[in-house]
Amino acid sequence: MNVIDEIKNWAINELLPWEADLVRRLIEGSGFSEQEIKECADLLGKHLRATIESEIQAVPPDKEKSEAKHKAPKPPVTLCSVSNPKNINALDPMSGLKLSHKGLTLFYGENGSGKSGYTRILKDACMAKHRDAKILNNVYEEANENPEQTAEIEYINHGERQVWRWNPGSKNEALSEINVYDVECGKVILDRDNKILYRPPGIEIFDGSPDILERIKSELLNRINPISKPEITDIENNPELKDWHSKLGIHTDIDELRKKLEWKKEEELETIAKLVSDYESGALIKEQKLLETITKEKLSRLISRLKSSALIFSEDKENELNALIQKKSELHKSHLLASKEHQFEAPLSGVFSPAWKELYLAAQEFSEKQAYVNTEFPNNELDARCVLCMSELDENAKLRMTKFSSFMKDKTKELYDNACKEYDNAVKAINDEKIVEEDIYAPLCQDIKALIKNDLGLRDAFHLIERRSNFFKQNEPPRVSRRLFGLSQAATLEA
């Protein structure tokens, strides 16, 4: 029994009528015109009990009918010989390998006699599972930059004897039907993922079946009246319901659908009944309007003030203040050290005052732009003069000018003043922040709780801000204590 006969038996004994009819058409080599697709859709529609008006009947394959298109498989390709090997390992070009057309041909010989060389040629020519990446040249031949590697392979295909000139990597479709196997091929088969390259003759009748089935499906769906799904308001807010709704279709089980739509909890039904009653009486609409008023007019303003206070009295405020205090202290020490270095007995009072600084800057500009261009002020070189009185500078004057320059270049006082200002601003922000009083937020929290059974942590958030504000204003710097600031983390501003 050939493959086609087995397919016929399978279709007749195991498939549904419409499927067996389809297999018959595949075996007969039907072109599946639009008319045949409609006939197949009719048969499938009848099986699905769809409203299909057609008198066509399913016809299974005929077991007795011989299919001319699916004859016995063609005779195998027969390998006859390999001869004239050139530049292939150490194979003698005058040697050759002849194989018997029947029975078993056995080759044997000592090491280096050429068994492996001929095997490499056959593995490459017949596209074996394992092929050598490169077949080496004959190392005993004279050096040649581009030695051509060839061999002649004789074989019989369709009763005709043919000779093919082989080169490494070249392909011959007829020889690909010959299986060459050795130890390395076995490793590939056992250790790697392999595709099935062999298909029994006759299986090709199913090659186009996926496209044919898709055409039958489209034809059938075009005839069936589309089912309109019920529209559900706000379905986007319920992922589970949305997923179930998207799967509704002609194949949905009616019993499962009814089961899904049954009320399972009496209390849920009572809740819905109450909501319907409240809506009809107008109570629900009143509550909705009240909630909208609270949300738009009151809640938004309070939330804005709550966010502002949350920034001022944040959980990190303690660390921020302590860091500013530490920064002030360190910069103050640096400024004191720098001041000691600049101290000396000046002939006149008022040195380092604002007026003196303006005089120094004016002298610096005159010196660098007119008197001593391209020379940094003060110029203490030999024969240099004071840019104000034009007198030559003695050693004491040069020393005073050097100390004046060091003082003006020193930035520790500026950095210390900036740190003091930054700290004062942080303390001022804490003292100036006006938190929302309880008599303002408490009624709002009560209204929200009455409407939705929960104030969403709003009251706790205001209490937390109030405790933090009281702590900071009652425990002024120099240093904030983490122990005293141990406020409850249960009610956070994030609520």
VENPE-V43218 format. One record per residue. RES is the residue in three letters. NEAR is the number of other ideal C-beta (glycine too) atoms within 12 Angstrom. D_FIRST is the distance of its C-alpha to the first C-alpha in whole Angstrom. Layout:
# VENPE-V43218
{{RES & NEAR & D_FIRST} {RES & NEAR & D_FIRST}}
This chain:
# VENPE-V43218
{{MET & 13 & 0} {ASN & 19 & 4} {VAL & 23 & 7} {ILE & 35 & 8} {ASP & 23 & 6} {GLU & 22 & 7} {ILE & 33 & 10} {LYS & 31 & 11} {ASN & 20 & 10} {TRP & 22 & 13} {ALA & 31 & 15} {ILE & 25 & 15} {ASN & 16 & 16} {GLU & 15 & 18} {LEU & 23 & 20} {LEU & 19 & 23} {PRO & 24 & 23} {TRP & 31 & 25} {GLU & 28 & 22} {ALA & 30 & 19} {ASP & 33 & 21} {LEU & 37 & 22} {VAL & 36 & 18} {ARG & 32 & 17} {ARG & 32 & 20} {LEU & 34 & 19} {ILE & 37 & 16} {GLU & 25 & 18} {GLY & 19 & 20} {SER & 23 & 23} {GLY & 13 & 26} {PHE & 25 & 27} {SER & 13 & 31} {GLU & 14 & 34} {GLN & 15 & 33} {GLU & 25 & 29} {ILE & 28 & 31} {LYS & 23 & 33} {GLU & 31 & 31} {CYS & 41 & 28} {ALA & 35 & 32} {ASP & 29 & 33} {LEU & 34 & 30} {LEU & 34 & 30} {GLY & 27 & 34} {LYS & 24 & 33} {HIS & 22 & 31} {LEU & 21 & 34} {ARG & 10 & 37} {ALA & 22 & 38} {THR & 14 & 41} {ILE & 23 & 38} {GLU & 10 & 39} {SER & 20 & 36} {GLU & 10 & 35} {ILE & 21 & 31} {GLN & 14 & 28} {ALA & 27 & 25} {VAL & 23 & 22} {PRO & 29 & 18} {PRO & 33 & 15} {ASP & 20 & 15} {LYS & 21 & 11} {GLU & 9 & 12} {LYS & 17 & 13} {SER & 17 & 12} {GLU & 25 & 13} {ALA & 11 & 15} {LYS & 16 & 16} {HIS & 26 & 13} {LYS & 14 & 12} {ALA & 15 & 10} {PRO & 16 & 12} {LYS & 12 & 16} {PRO & 15 & 17} {PRO & 17 & 19} {VAL & 28 & 23} {THR & 25 & 25} {LEU & 33 & 28} {CYS & 26 & 31} {SER & 28 & 34} {VAL & 41 & 37} {SER & 27 & 40} {ASN & 26 & 44} {PRO & 37 & 44} {LYS & 29 & 47} {ASN & 29 & 48} {ILE & 40 & 46} {ASN & 31 & 47} {ALA & 24 & 49} {LEU & 36 & 46} {ASP & 23 & 48} {PRO & 24 & 47} {MET & 10 & 47} {SER & 24 & 45} {GLY & 22 & 41} {LEU & 31 & 38} {LYS & 16 & 35} {LEU & 24 & 32} {SER & 14 & 30} {HIS & 19 & 27} {LYS & 7 & 25} {GLY & 7 & 25} {LEU & 8 & 28} {THR & 17 & 31} {LEU & 10 & 34} {PHE & 20 & 37} {TYR & 9 & 40} {GLY & 15 & 43} {GLU & 7 & 46} {ASN & 10 & 47} {GLY & 14 & 48} {SER & 17 & 46} {GLY & 28 & 43} {LYS & 22 & 40} {SER & 24 & 40} {GLY & 34 & 41} {TYR & 36 & 38} {THR & 30 & 36} {ARG & 33 & 38} {ILE & 42 & 37} {LEU & 37 & 34} {LYS & 32 & 33} {ASP & 34 & 35} {ALA & 40 & 33} {CYS & 33 & 30} {MET & 24 & 31} {ALA & 27 & 30} {LYS & 25 & 31} {HIS & 25 & 34} {ARG & 24 & 36} {ASP & 23 & 40} {ALA & 12 & 42} {LYS & 13 & 44} {ILE & 32 & 44} {LEU & 20 & 48} {ASN & 25 & 50} {ASN & 23 & 51} {VAL & 15 & 54} {TYR & 14 & 56} {GLU & 19 & 56} {GLU & 10 & 59} {ALA & 11 & 59} {ASN & 13 & 57} {GLU & 7 & 57} {ASN & 8 & 54} {PRO & 19 & 52} {GLU & 20 & 49} {GLN & 32 & 46} {THR & 27 & 43} {ALA & 37 & 41} {GLU & 24 & 39} {ILE & 39 & 35} {GLU & 30 & 33} {TYR & 32 & 30} {ILE & 24 & 27} {ASN & 25 & 25} {HIS & 14 & 23} {GLY & 13 & 25} {GLU & 14 & 28} {ARG & 18 & 31} {GLN & 22 & 32} {VAL & 22 & 35} {TRP & 31 & 36} {ARG & 20 & 39} {TRP & 34 & 38} {ASN & 23 & 41} {PRO & 27 & 41} {GLY & 17 & 39} {SER & 20 & 37} {LYS & 16 & 34} {ASN & 26 & 31} {GLU & 16 & 28} {ALA & 27 & 26} {LEU & 33 & 27} {SER & 24 & 26} {GLU & 24 & 23} {ILE & 26 & 24} {ASN & 20 & 25} {VAL & 27 & 28} {TYR & 18 & 29} {ASP & 23 & 33} {VAL & 15 & 35} {GLU & 22 & 36} {CYS & 24 & 32} {GLY & 16 & 31} {LYS & 14 & 34} {VAL & 19 & 33} {ILE & 20 & 30} {LEU & 13 & 32} {ASP & 12 & 35} {ARG & 13 & 34} {ASP & 8 & 32} {ASN & 15 & 29} {LYS & 10 & 27} {ILE & 9 & 23} {LEU & 12 & 23} {TYR & 12 & 19} {ARG & 14 & 16} {PRO & 18 & 13} {PRO & 19 & 12} {GLY & 27 & 12} {ILE & 20 & 14} {GLU & 18 & 17} {ILE & 29 & 17} {PHE & 23 & 19} {ASP & 13 & 22} {GLY & 18 & 24} {SER & 22 & 24} {PRO & 11 & 27} {ASP & 14 & 29} {ILE & 28 & 28} {LEU & 23 & 28} {GLU & 17 & 32} {ARG & 25 & 32} {ILE & 33 & 31} {LYS & 21 & 33} {SER & 19 & 36} {GLU & 27 & 36} {LEU & 29 & 36} {LEU & 21 & 39} {ASN & 16 & 41} {ARG & 23 & 41} {ILE & 21 & 42} {ASN & 10 & 46} {PRO & 11 & 47} {ILE & 13 & 48} {SER & 8 & 51} {LYS & 17 & 52} {PRO & 13 & 55} {GLU & 9 & 58} {ILE & 16 & 59} {THR & 10 & 63} {ASP & 10 & 63} {ILE & 17 & 59} {GLU & 12 & 59} {ASN & 10 & 62} {ASN & 13 & 59} {PRO & 12 & 56} {GLU & 12 & 54} {LEU & 19 & 55} {LYS & 16 & 54} {ASP & 12 & 50} {TRP & 20 & 50} {HIS & 22 & 51} {SER & 15 & 49} {LYS & 17 & 46} {LEU & 24 & 46} {GLY & 16 & 44} {ILE & 21 & 42} {HIS & 14 & 40} {THR & 19 & 43} {ASP & 13 & 43} {ILE & 12 & 46} {ASP & 10 & 47} {GLU & 14 & 47} {LEU & 19 & 49} {ARG & 11 & 52} {LYS & 12 & 52} {LYS & 18 & 52} {LEU & 17 & 55} {GLU & 12 & 57} {TRP & 15 & 60} {LYS & 10 & 60} {LYS & 10 & 64} {GLU & 10 & 67} {GLU & 11 & 69} {GLU & 13 & 67} {LEU & 14 & 67} {GLU & 13 & 71} {THR & 14 & 71} {ILE & 15 & 70} {ALA & 15 & 72} {LYS & 16 & 75} {LEU & 18 & 74} {VAL & 14 & 73} {SER & 14 & 77} {ASP & 17 & 78} {TYR & 16 & 77} {GLU & 12 & 78} {SER & 13 & 82} {GLY & 12 & 82} {ALA & 17 & 82} {LEU & 18 & 79} {ILE & 15 & 80} {LYS & 15 & 84} {GLU & 22 & 82} {GLN & 18 & 80} {LYS & 16 & 83} {LEU & 22 & 85} {LEU & 22 & 82} {GLU & 16 & 81} {THR & 18 & 85} {ILE & 29 & 85} {THR & 21 & 82} {LYS & 13 & 84} {GLU & 15 & 87} {LYS & 24 & 88} {LEU & 27 & 85} {SER & 16 & 84} {ARG & 18 & 88} {LEU & 31 & 88} {ILE & 25 & 85} {SER & 14 & 86} {ARG & 26 & 89} {LEU & 34 & 87} {LYS & 19 & 85} {SER & 21 & 88} {SER & 33 & 90} {ALA & 27 & 87} {LEU & 21 & 87} {ILE & 31 & 91} {PHE & 36 & 90} {SER & 28 & 87} {GLU & 22 & 86} {ASP & 18 & 86} {LYS & 31 & 90} {GLU & 28 & 91} {ASN & 17 & 89} {GLU & 26 & 90} {LEU & 34 & 94} {ASN & 22 & 94} {ALA & 20 & 93} {LEU & 30 & 95} {ILE & 26 & 98} {GLN & 20 & 97} {LYS & 23 & 97} {LYS & 29 & 100} {SER & 21 & 102} {GLU & 18 & 100} {LEU & 27 & 101} {HIS & 22 & 105} {LYS & 18 & 105} {SER & 22 & 104} {HIS & 26 & 107} {LEU & 18 & 109} {LEU & 17 & 109} {ALA & 24 & 109} {SER & 20 & 112} {LYS & 16 & 114} {GLU & 17 & 113} {HIS & 24 & 114} {GLN & 15 & 118} {PHE & 19 & 121} {GLU & 11 & 124} {ALA & 20 & 125} {PRO & 10 & 128} {LEU & 12 & 128} {SER & 10 & 126} {GLY & 14 & 123} {VAL & 22 & 121} {PHE & 25 & 117} {SER & 14 & 118} {PRO & 11 & 116} {ALA & 14 & 119} {TRP & 19 & 119} {LYS & 18 & 116} {GLU & 15 & 116} {LEU & 21 & 119} {TYR & 30 & 117} {LEU & 18 & 114} {ALA & 18 & 116} {ALA & 29 & 118} {GLN & 27 & 114} {GLU & 17 & 113} {PHE & 22 & 117} {SER & 30 & 116} {GLU & 19 & 112} {LYS & 15 & 113} {GLN & 15 & 116} {ALA & 21 & 118} {TYR & 24 & 116} {VAL & 13 & 113} {ASN & 11 & 109} {THR & 17 & 111} {GLU & 17 & 110} {PHE & 31 & 113} {PRO & 33 & 115} {ASN & 28 & 116} {ASN & 27 & 118} {GLU & 16 & 118} {LEU & 11 & 121} {ASP & 12 & 124} {ALA & 23 & 122} {ARG & 24 & 124} {CYS & 24 & 123} {VAL & 27 & 122} {LEU & 19 & 124} {CYS & 10 & 128} {MET & 13 & 127} {SER & 12 & 128} {GLU & 16 & 127} {LEU & 26 & 125} {ASP & 16 & 126} {GLU & 12 & 124} {ASN & 15 & 125} {ALA & 24 & 124} {LYS & 22 & 120} {LEU & 18 & 120} {ARG & 26 & 120} {MET & 32 & 118} {THR & 23 & 115} {LYS & 28 & 115} {PHE & 29 & 115} {SER & 23 & 112} {SER & 23 & 110} {PHE & 29 & 111} {MET & 26 & 110} {LYS & 20 & 107} {ASP & 23 & 106} {LYS & 16 & 103} {THR & 25 & 104} {LYS & 24 & 106} {GLU & 17 & 104} {LEU & 21 & 101} {TYR & 26 & 103} {ASP & 17 & 104} {ASN & 19 & 101} {ALA & 27 & 99} {CYS & 22 & 102} {LYS & 18 & 101} {GLU & 22 & 98} {TYR & 29 & 99} {ASP & 20 & 101} {ASN & 18 & 99} {ALA & 34 & 96} {VAL & 27 & 99} {LYS & 15 & 100} {ALA & 25 & 97} {ILE & 34 & 97} {ASN & 19 & 100} {ASP & 17 & 100} {GLU & 27 & 97} {LYS & 17 & 97} {ILE & 30 & 95} {VAL & 32 & 94} {GLU & 17 & 96} {GLU & 16 & 95} {ASP & 11 & 97} {ILE & 21 & 94} {TYR & 31 & 91} {ALA & 20 & 91} {PRO & 20 & 92} {LEU & 34 & 89} {CYS & 30 & 86} {GLN & 18 & 87} {ASP & 24 & 86} {ILE & 28 & 83} {LYS & 19 & 83} {ALA & 16 & 84} {LEU & 25 & 81} {ILE & 18 & 78} {LYS & 9 & 79} {ASN & 15 & 79} {ASP & 27 & 81} {LEU & 20 & 78} {GLY & 20 & 81} {LEU & 33 & 83} {ARG & 28 & 86} {ASP & 25 & 85} {ALA & 32 & 85} {PHE & 33 & 88} {HIS & 29 & 90} {LEU & 31 & 88} {ILE & 40 & 90} {GLU & 28 & 93} {ARG & 25 & 93} {ARG & 37 & 92} {SER & 29 & 95} {ASN & 19 & 98} {PHE & 25 & 97} {PHE & 34 & 97} {LYS & 22 & 100} {GLN & 15 & 102} {ASN & 22 & 101} {GLU & 19 & 102} {PRO & 24 & 101} {PRO & 15 & 102} {ARG & 20 & 99} {VAL & 31 & 96} {SER & 17 & 95} {ARG & 17 & 92} {ARG & 11 & 93} {LEU & 17 & 95} {PHE & 27 & 92} {GLY & 14 & 90} {LEU & 27 & 89} {SER & 16 & 86} {GLN & 15 & 82} {ALA & 12 & 81} {ALA & 22 & 82} {THR & 18 & 81} {LEU & 28 & 82} {GLU & 16 & 78} {ALA & 22 & 78}}
